[in-house]
Amino acid sequence: MDLERVGTVVEQVTGVSLSRASVWRLLTGRLGWSLQRPERRAVERDDSEIARWIAHEWPRIKKGP
């Protein structure tokens, strides 16, 4: 999370300048937000299509032995 950017928006909207620690406390303590991390795998992932591609397409385009 880019706490400096959030702090800049808070300052622009309210006129109150907050430190990074204060922004973090505001988001997590008062607003109840939590740190979210994205999943490493795409939601649209199709494992059967990936297996088909590896079995049929990859050998066709692979260079070397």
DSSP file (Angstrom, degrees, kcal/mol; ACC not computed):
  #  RESIDUE AA STRUCTURE BP1 BP2  ACC     N-H-->O    O-->H-N    N-H-->O    O-->H-N    TCO  KAPPA ALPHA  PHI   PSI    X-CA   Y-CA   Z-CA
    1    1 A M              0   0    0      0, 0.0     2,-1.2     0, 0.0     3,-0.1   0.000 360.0 360.0 360.0 139.3    0.0    0.0    0.0
    2    2 A D     >  +     0   0    0      1,-0.2     4,-1.8     2,-0.1     3,-0.3  -0.731 360.0 178.8 -96.1  90.4    1.3    3.4   -0.8
    3    3 A L  H  > S+     0   0    0     -2,-1.2     4,-2.6     1,-0.2    -1,-0.2   0.804  77.0  59.8 -64.8 -30.8    0.7    5.3    2.4
    4    4 A E  H  > S+     0   0    0      2,-0.2     4,-2.2     1,-0.2    -1,-0.2   0.921 105.7  48.5 -63.9 -42.1    2.3    8.5    1.1
    5    5 A R  H  > S+     0   0    0     -3,-0.3     4,-2.0     2,-0.2    -2,-0.2   0.909 112.3  47.8 -64.9 -42.1   -0.3    8.6   -1.7
    6    6 A V  H  X S+     0   0    0     -4,-1.8     4,-2.5     1,-0.2    -1,-0.2   0.917 111.3  51.7 -63.9 -42.4   -3.2    8.0    0.7
    7    7 A G  H  X S+     0   0    0     -4,-2.6     4,-2.3     1,-0.2    11,-0.3   0.871 107.5  53.0 -61.1 -37.5   -1.8   10.7    3.0
    8    8 A T  H  X S+     0   0    0     -4,-2.2     4,-2.4     2,-0.2    -1,-0.2   0.912 109.9  47.4 -64.0 -43.3   -1.6   13.1    0.1
    9    9 A V  H  X S+     0   0    0     -4,-2.0     4,-2.6     2,-0.2     5,-0.3   0.920 110.9  51.4 -64.6 -43.4   -5.3   12.5   -0.7
   10   10 A V  H  X>S+     0   0    0     -4,-2.5     4,-2.9     1,-0.2     6,-0.6   0.917 112.0  47.7 -59.0 -42.9   -6.3   13.0    2.9
   11   11 A E  H  X5S+     0   0    0     -4,-2.3     4,-1.8     3,-0.2    -2,-0.2   0.899 112.2  48.8 -66.4 -40.4   -4.4   16.2    3.0
   12   12 A Q  H  <5S+     0   0    0     -4,-2.4    -2,-0.2     1,-0.2    -1,-0.2   0.897 119.1  38.3 -65.6 -39.8   -5.9   17.5   -0.2
   13   13 A V  H  <5S+     0   0    0     -4,-2.6    -2,-0.2    -5,-0.2    -1,-0.2   0.892 134.3  18.7 -79.7 -40.9   -9.5   16.6    0.9
   14   14 A T  H  <5S-     0   0    0     -4,-2.9    -3,-0.2    -5,-0.3    -2,-0.2   0.653  91.0-125.1-107.9 -19.0   -9.3   17.6    4.6
   15   15 A G  S  <<S+     0   0    0     -4,-1.8     2,-0.5    -5,-0.6    -4,-0.2   0.535  70.9 126.0  82.1   5.5   -6.3   19.9    4.9
   16   16 A V        -     0   0    0     -6,-0.6     2,-0.5    -9,-0.1    -1,-0.3  -0.875  52.9-145.6-102.7 126.0   -4.8   17.6    7.6
   17   17 A S        -     0   0    0     -2,-0.5     2,-0.4    -3,-0.1    -9,-0.1  -0.792  20.0-170.9 -92.5 126.8   -1.3   16.3    7.1
   18   18 A L        -     0   0    0     -2,-0.5    -7,-0.1   -11,-0.3     2,-0.1  -0.901  19.4-125.2-119.2 146.2   -0.7   12.8    8.4
   19   19 A S     >  -     0   0    0     -2,-0.4     4,-2.4     1,-0.1     5,-0.2  -0.340  36.7-102.6 -75.6 167.9    2.5   10.7    8.8
   20   20 A R  H  > S+     0   0    0      1,-0.2     4,-2.4     2,-0.2     5,-0.2   0.904 124.3  51.8 -58.3 -42.0    2.7    7.3    7.3
   21   21 A A  H  > S+     0   0    0      1,-0.2     4,-2.4     2,-0.2    -1,-0.2   0.889 109.7  49.1 -63.5 -39.1    2.1    5.7   10.7
   22   22 A S  H  > S+     0   0    0      2,-0.2     4,-2.4     1,-0.2    -1,-0.2   0.890 109.8  50.8 -68.5 -38.8   -1.0    7.8   11.2
   23   23 A V  H  X S+     0   0    0     -4,-2.4     4,-2.6     2,-0.2    -2,-0.2   0.929 110.9  49.6 -62.5 -44.0   -2.3    6.9    7.8
   24   24 A W  H  X S+     0   0    0     -4,-2.4     4,-2.8     1,-0.2     5,-0.4   0.926 111.8  47.7 -60.6 -45.8   -1.8    3.2    8.6
   25   25 A R  H  X>S+     0   0    0     -4,-2.4     4,-2.0     1,-0.2     5,-1.3   0.886 111.6  51.7 -63.0 -38.9   -3.6    3.6   11.9
   26   26 A L  I  <>S+     0   0    0     -4,-2.4     5,-1.8     3,-0.2     4,-0.3   0.941 114.9  41.1 -61.8 -48.4   -6.5    5.4   10.2
   27   27 A L  I  <5S+     0   0    0     -4,-2.6     6,-2.8     3,-0.2    -2,-0.2   0.916 127.0  30.2 -68.9 -44.0   -6.9    2.7    7.6
   28   28 A T  I  <5S+     0   0    0     -4,-2.8     4,-0.2     4,-0.2    -3,-0.2   0.901 129.1  33.0 -85.9 -42.6   -6.5   -0.3    9.8
   29   29 A G  I  <5S+     0   0    0     -4,-2.0    -3,-0.2    -5,-0.4    -2,-0.1   0.967 129.0  26.8 -80.9 -56.0   -7.8    0.9   13.1
   30   30 A R  I   <S+     0   0    0     -5,-1.3    -3,-0.2    -4,-0.3    -4,-0.1   0.856 132.4  33.7 -80.7 -35.7  -10.6    3.3   12.4
   31   31 A L  S   <S-     0   0    0     -5,-1.8    -3,-0.2    -6,-0.3    -1,-0.2   0.609  98.2-130.0 -97.8 -12.7  -11.7    2.1    9.0
   32   32 A G        +     0   0    0     -4,-0.2    -4,-0.2    -6,-0.2    -3,-0.1   0.682  50.3 155.0  75.7  18.0  -11.1   -1.6    9.6
   33   33 A W        -     0   0    0     -6,-2.8     2,-0.3    -7,-0.2    -1,-0.2  -0.393  24.9-158.8 -74.7 156.7   -9.1   -2.2    6.4
   34   34 A S        -     0   0    0     -2,-0.1     2,-0.3     0, 0.0    -1,-0.0  -0.931  30.0 -90.3-132.4 160.1   -6.6   -5.0    6.1
   35   35 A L        -     0   0    0     -2,-0.3     2,-0.4   -34,-0.0     0, 0.0  -0.541  44.0-159.6 -70.2 126.2   -3.6   -5.6    3.9
   36   36 A Q        -     0   0    0     -2,-0.3    -1,-0.0     0, 0.0    -3,-0.0  -0.908   5.9-162.8-111.4 135.7   -4.8   -7.5    0.8
   37   37 A R        -     0   0    0     -2,-0.4     2,-0.0     0, 0.0    -2,-0.0  -0.964  23.3-118.8-117.5 133.7   -2.5   -9.5   -1.4
   38   38 A P        -     0   0    0      0, 0.0     2,-0.1     0, 0.0     0, 0.0  -0.332  31.8-104.9 -69.0 151.6   -3.5  -10.6   -4.9
   39   39 A E        -     0   0    0      1,-0.1     4,-0.1     2,-0.1     0, 0.0  -0.447  20.3-134.9 -70.1 148.9   -3.6  -14.3   -5.8
   40   40 A R  S    S+     0   0    0     -2,-0.1     2,-0.4     2,-0.1    -1,-0.1   0.714  85.2  69.6 -79.1 -20.8   -0.8  -15.5   -7.9
   41   41 A R  S    S-     0   0    0      1,-0.0    -2,-0.1     4,-0.0     2,-0.1  -0.793  87.9-114.5-103.3 141.3   -3.1  -17.4  -10.3
   42   42 A A    >   -     0   0    0     -2,-0.4     3,-1.3     1,-0.1    -2,-0.1  -0.430  15.9-133.3 -69.1 143.5   -5.4  -15.8  -12.7
   43   43 A V  T 3  S+     0   0    0      1,-0.3    -1,-0.1    -2,-0.1    -2,-0.0   0.850 107.1  55.9 -63.8 -34.4   -9.1  -16.4  -12.1
   44   44 A E  T 3  S+     0   0    0      2,-0.1    -1,-0.3    -3,-0.0    -2,-0.1   0.422  77.8 137.0 -80.1   2.2   -9.6  -17.2  -15.8
   45   45 A R    <   -     0   0    0     -3,-1.3     2,-0.6     1,-0.1    -4,-0.0  -0.234  37.7-163.4 -57.0 132.2   -7.0  -20.0  -15.6
   46   46 A D     >  -     0   0    0      1,-0.1     4,-2.0     2,-0.0     3,-0.3  -0.885   5.5-172.0-121.1  96.3   -8.0  -23.1  -17.5
   47   47 A D  H  > S+     0   0    0     -2,-0.6     4,-2.4     1,-0.2     5,-0.2   0.837  84.8  54.0 -61.0 -36.0   -5.8  -26.0  -16.4
   48   48 A S  H  > S+     0   0    0      1,-0.2     4,-2.1     2,-0.2    -1,-0.2   0.889 109.3  48.3 -68.0 -36.9   -7.2  -28.4  -19.0
   49   49 A E  H  > S+     0   0    0     -3,-0.3     4,-2.4     2,-0.2    -2,-0.2   0.874 110.6  51.6 -68.3 -36.9   -6.4  -26.0  -21.8
   50   50 A I  H  X S+     0   0    0     -4,-2.0     4,-2.5     2,-0.2    -2,-0.2   0.927 110.3  48.6 -64.0 -45.3   -2.9  -25.5  -20.5
   51   51 A A  H  X S+     0   0    0     -4,-2.4     4,-2.2     1,-0.2    -2,-0.2   0.902 111.5  50.1 -61.9 -41.1   -2.4  -29.3  -20.4
   52   52 A R  H  X>S+     0   0    0     -4,-2.1     4,-2.5     2,-0.2     5,-0.5   0.922 110.9  49.2 -62.7 -43.9   -3.6  -29.5  -24.0
   53   53 A W  I  X>S+     0   0    0     -4,-2.4     5,-2.4     1,-0.2     4,-1.4   0.916 111.7  48.4 -62.8 -43.7   -1.3  -26.7  -25.1
   54   54 A I  I  <5S+     0   0    0     -4,-2.5    -1,-0.2     1,-0.2    -2,-0.2   0.896 116.1  44.1 -63.7 -39.7    1.7  -28.3  -23.5
   55   55 A A  I  <5S+     0   0    0     -4,-2.2    -2,-0.2    -5,-0.2    -1,-0.2   0.862 131.1  17.3 -74.4 -36.1    0.9  -31.7  -25.0
   56   56 A H  I  X5S+     0   0    0     -4,-2.5     4,-0.6    -5,-0.2    -3,-0.2   0.843 129.7  34.2-108.2 -43.8    0.1  -30.6  -28.5
   57   57 A E  I  X<S+     0   0    0     -4,-1.4     4,-1.6    -5,-0.5     3,-0.3   0.902 109.4  58.3 -85.8 -43.1    1.4  -27.1  -29.2
   58   58 A W  H  ><S+     0   0    0     -5,-2.4     4,-2.0     1,-0.2     3,-0.4   0.915 105.4  49.2 -59.7 -47.5    4.6  -26.9  -27.3
   59   59 A P  H  4 S+     0   0    0      0, 0.0    -1,-0.2     0, 0.0    -2,-0.1   0.857 109.4  55.4 -60.2 -31.7    6.3  -29.9  -29.0
   60   60 A R  H  < S+     0   0    0     -4,-0.6    -2,-0.2    -3,-0.3    -3,-0.1   0.858 118.8  30.4 -68.2 -35.8    5.4  -28.4  -32.3
   61   61 A I  H  < S+     0   0    0     -4,-1.6    -1,-0.2    -3,-0.4    -3,-0.1   0.568  92.3 112.4-101.9 -10.0    7.1  -25.1  -31.6
   62   62 A K     <  -     0   0    0     -4,-2.0     2,-0.3    -5,-0.2    -4,-0.0  -0.390  58.4-142.1 -66.6 137.1    9.9  -26.2  -29.3
   63   63 A K        +     0   0    0     -2,-0.1    -2,-0.1     2,-0.0    -1,-0.1  -0.777  59.2  24.6 -98.3 145.0   13.4  -25.9  -30.8
   64   64 A G              0   0    0     -2,-0.3    -2,-0.0     1,-0.2     0, 0.0  -0.456 360.0 360.0 100.6-172.9   16.0  -28.5  -30.1
   65   65 A P              0   0    0      0, 0.0    -1,-0.2     0, 0.0    -2,-0.0   0.476 360.0 360.0 -67.3 360.0   16.0  -32.1  -29.2
